Amino acid sequence: MKDALGIIYTSKDDLSLRELTAHRSIAALPVAGRYRIVDFLLSNMVNSGVRNVGVITQRNYRSLMDHLGAGKEWDLHTRNNGLFILPPFINGEKGGEYSGALEALRANFDYLRRSRQELVVFTNGNAVYSTSYEPMLRQHEETGADVTIMYASDAARDQYLSSYAGNRHAYLNVDGDKRVTDIEINPNAASYGNMSMDVMVIKRTLLMHLVDQAYSQGMTDVYGDILRAQIKTGMLDVRGYEFKGYYRRVETVQGYYRLNMDILGKYCRKALFSDYPVYTKERDEVPAVYGPTAKVKNSIVADGCVINGTVENCILFSGVKIGRGAVVKNSILFQDSYIEDNVELEYVILDKVVTIRTGGRLIGQTQYPIVIGKNVTL
């Protein structure tokens, strides 16, 4: 396998995620009691032998930078190559946001020029899945393709048909030779059953050429403006690579909630954690404490938690405290949340350091979980 460079594009904060991305990027969203979304993406790179990874950030990236640090947890704190945080250029007009991946790549040409790897693995920063890109890179070399796109089939795409309209979905027509013959962008009813996972393998010099050419013509979208036109004219050989594991793109509060609830199931945990390790920044805490009145069922409980109430079908991050007589079901509680005595919570997402006073009651619904922002007391 040829040496490859990895680029993770952390898309701009999405209004559909409301309070969850008010102070952090989507890539920094906590997942499964101890991880962030970016952990899965970085681990995929490392598990593929990629040793040079650039993370393109946008506004509200302090939490992400604090989590990534120098890349030690992913063994990317090396003198040569390693982890590179690529912050946005901020001025009065942009405010730290790119119009899309194309502008973000154009703004980081210096990083692309300095890198010496022949191939680039380019991925978006808002999805959770676990894989190694080695088979995809191998197929890319064997077919002699100019571009290879990873996609998920019908079973994985159904969840996105009614997603928030601000998100871009690309659907691919893939023939028997794995050649992509057409791309649809945000169709009301997709003609093709293969949704792009926003993972692309391309030669570094070709990527720079295409981006520079498209950007100079005022284009903004890699798939809609560059690849679709090149496929139509036959100028590029674009192939598809099918991913068959668990995949979920985080675009809405409902999607984020569903991801964490999926992880409580055996299939999802096996798909995400059995074949490849997922690395993350450790937070040193004492083990969780279960009091004499604690009742816990089908939940992920991180270190540092203190539980004296009932917890069922929940994700609890480190330092969460559940008081006596409290009943918490089907909920996600971020770090250092404090649930006092006799509180009732169901279908709720609490951000960091949220306190629910004694006797409080919050009941949401599966499709519309209640979200409480950071540092709030109710």
N, C-alpha and C positions, 0 to 999 in steps of 0.2 A: 504493500500500500504506500502510495506517495505521501509525503509529509503535507499536512493540511493546516490552514489557519482557520480559527473559529471567530465568528462575529455574532454577538447577540444584540439585537436591536430592541431596546426596551421602549415599547410604544408609549405614546403620551397618555396621561391620566384620562380615564374614561368617566364621563359624567354618570354613566349607567351604574358605576360601582359606588357612587355617592361617598359617604363618609370613609369608606375603606381606603380610598386613594386620595383623601384630602391632604394627607401628610406623608404619603409614600407612593412610589411607583407601583404599577401592577406587578412587576417582577419581584418586588419586595414583600408581597402579600404572604402572611404566614399560612402554612399548610400542615395538616396532620400532626399538630402538637409540638413540632420541633423544627420544621423545615420552612424555607421560603420557595416560591415558584422558581426563582433563579437557580436554586440548588440543583434541581432536576436538569436544567439546561446545561449548567456548567459540568455536572457529573456526566451527562451524555458525551460532552466534548472530551473530558478526561478519559472516560472509558473507551473512547475511540482512538486514543493515542494522540490527541490534539494537545500540543504543549504551548501554543501561542493563541490566547483568547482575548479579544477586545470586546468590552461591554459598552455600547453606545447608550449614554444616559440622556434623560431630559429633565425638566424641572421636577422638584421634590425628590431629588436623588440622594439626599443626605442619609436616609435610612438604609438605602441600598449600599452606599459606599461604606457605611459603618459595618454592615453585615459582611461584605466581601473582603474588606481590609486589603492585605497584600496577597491574598489567595492561598495562604498557608494550608487551610483545611482541604484544598483541592490539589495540593502539591504543585501550585503554580507560582510559588515565590522563588523563582530562579533568576540567576543573573542574565542568562540568555533566554529570550522568549518570555513566557510567564503570563500573568494576568495584567491587562491594561484597562483602566477606567477612562473612558473617553467622554468627558463632560461636554455639555452643549455650549456653543457660543451665545452669550446673552447680550442682547441690546434692547433698545426701547421698543423695537417693533416685534421681535420674536418672543422675548420673555422666556427663553430657554426651551422652546418647543420647535420641533421640525414639522414640516408639512407632510412628511412621509418618509419611508425608508430610503427613497432615492436621494432626497436632500441630505439625510443623515450620512449616507455613504459618501456623498460629494464633500461634505464638511470634514470628513475624516480621511481624505486622500493621503495625507502625510503618513498616517499609520499604515495604510495599504502599501505605500511606496517603500516604507522602511522594512516591511515584512519580506521574508525571502521564500516563503512557502509557495508552491506552484498553485495549489488549489485552495478555495475558500468554502467553508461550510457556514452558510448564512442562515440564521434562524431568528424568529420573532421571540419576544420575551414574555408572552402571556399564556403559555400552554404548559400542561403537566403531562409528561409521558417518560418512559424509561427505555433507553435503547443504546446500542452502539452504532455509530455511523459507518463502521468498517464495511459491512455488506453493501451499503449504498455507494460508498467510494469505490469499492471493487467493481460494482456494476457500471459505474460512471467510466471507469478506465476500460473495461472490457467492451462496452458498446461504442466507445469513442465519441460519446455525446459531448456537446458544448455545454449543456445545462442538464442537471438531473433534479427533479422536484419530488419530495416525499409527499405522499397523499394517503388519506384514509378513505375507505369505501363507505357504502350506504349505511352500514350499522353505526358508524361513528358520526356521520354528518347529520342524522335526523334531528339531533338536539339543537342544531343551529338554524333550522329553517325559519323560526320565528324570533330570532335574536334581535337585539337592539340594532336599529337601522344604521347607526353610525359606524358599525364594524364592517370591514371588507372581507368577503368570502370569495375565493376563486375556485371554480370547478373545472376539472380537466377531462378532456376526451382522450383516452389512452387506447391505442390499438394493440394488436397481438404482439408486436415487436417492442412494446413498452414506449412507443413514440407518442408524444403529446401532439395531437393534431388540431386542438382548439382549446381556448380558455374562455369561460364565462365569468364575469365579475358581478357579484351581487344580483343574480337573477331572482325574480319573484318565484319562479318555479324552475329549478335547475334541470337542464336537459341531460346532464351527465352525473353519474353517481360517485364521482371521485373528488373529494374536497382537499384542496391543497393545505398542507400543514404549515405552510410558510417556512419550509426548510429547503434550502437550495444548495447544490454543489456546482461550482463554476470555477473556471481558471481565473486566477487573481488578475492577470493583465487584461483578460477579456471583460471581466466585471468593471474594471476601471474605465475601459474604453466605452462600454455601453452606457455607464452612468454619466460620464462626461458628455457624451454625445446627446443623451436624452435631456440632461439638465440644461444644456445650452439652448435647447429648443423649448424650454418651459414645461417639460413633463414632470410628473410628480409620483407616478406609481410604477413599481418594478414590473408587476404582472400585467396590468392593464395597458401601460404605455410602451413598455419595452418588449416583454416576452410575447405578448399576443401578436404584436405587429411583426416580429421576427418569425414567428411560426407561420403566419399567413403568407409571408413572402418566401418562406423556405430558406431564409438566411441562416437560421440556427437549427441544429439538431437537438431538440429538447425531449428528454425521456422522463418517464415516471417511475418512481420506486414505491411500492405499496407497503405501508406500515400496518401490521395486523394486531398490535397490542392495544392496551388501554390508552386512550387519548382524550383529553378534555381541554378546550380553550376557555380561559376565564375572561368573559366579556361583560357579565352582568352579576348582580348580587345573587340571583337565583343560580347561575352557573357556578359561582364560587361556593355557595352553600352545598350544591349537589356534589361537587368534587369532594368536599370533606366528608359528606355522608357516604359517598361511594367508598372512601378509604376505610370506613368501618366494616365493609364487606370483605370476605376472604379473597374473592376473585381479583378485586382491585389491588389489595395489598400484595398479593402474589405477583400481579403483573408489574407493579411499580418497584418492588423491593427484592424479588427473588433472584432474578437473573443478573442484575448489575447493581453495584453499591451506589447509594445516594449519599454524598458528602454534605456536611453543613457545619456552620460555626457552632461550637459547643458553648453552652452556658452552664457553668459549674453550679449545681444545686444539690441539696440533700435529697434523699429519696422522698417520694410522696408519702404522706401520713394519712392513714384511714382510721378515723375515730370509732368508738364503740357503736355509734348510731349511723355509721356510713353504710349505704347500699349502692353499689356500683354495678352497672350492667352494660355490656357491649359498648364500651367507651375507651378512648385513648386518653390517658392521664399522664402528663409530663412530670418530671422531677420538680420538687419544690411545692407541689400542691398539698393542701390540707383539706380533707373532706370529712364533714360531720353530718351531711345530709344525703339525699337520694340523687344519684346521677345516672341517667339512662340515655344511650345513643348520643353521646356528646364527645366533642373534642375539647380538651382542657390543656391550655399551654402552661408553661412554667409559672409557679407562684400564685395560682388561682386558689382562693379560699372559699369553701362552701360551708355555711353555718348550719346549726342544728335545725331540723324541721324544714329545711329548704328542699325544694324539688326542682331539679333542672333536667329537662328532657329535650332531645333533638336540637341541641344548641351548640354554638361554637364560642368559647370564651378565651379571649386573648390574654397575654401575659399580665399577671398581677391584678386580675379582676377580683373583686371582693363581693361575695354574695352573703348578705347577713342572714340572720335566723328567719325562718318561716317565709322565705321568698319563694315564689312560683314563677319559673321561666320555661317557655316552650317555643321552639322555632325562633330563636333569638341569636343574633351575632353581636357580641360585645367586644369593642376594641380595647386597647391596653388601658390599664388602671381605671376601670369603670367600677363604681360602687353602687350596688342596689340595696337600699335601706331595708330595715326590718319590715316584713309584711308586704313588700312590693310584689306586684304581679304584672308580668308582661307575657302575652300570648299572641304569637304570630300565626302564620300559616305556612305550609310546605312551599307553596309557590311564591309567597311574599313574607319572608322572614323579617323580623324587626331588626334594624341596625342601629346601634348606639355608638356614637363617636368617642374618640379618645378623651380620657380625663373627665368623664361626665359622672356626676352623682345624682341618682334618682331616688 
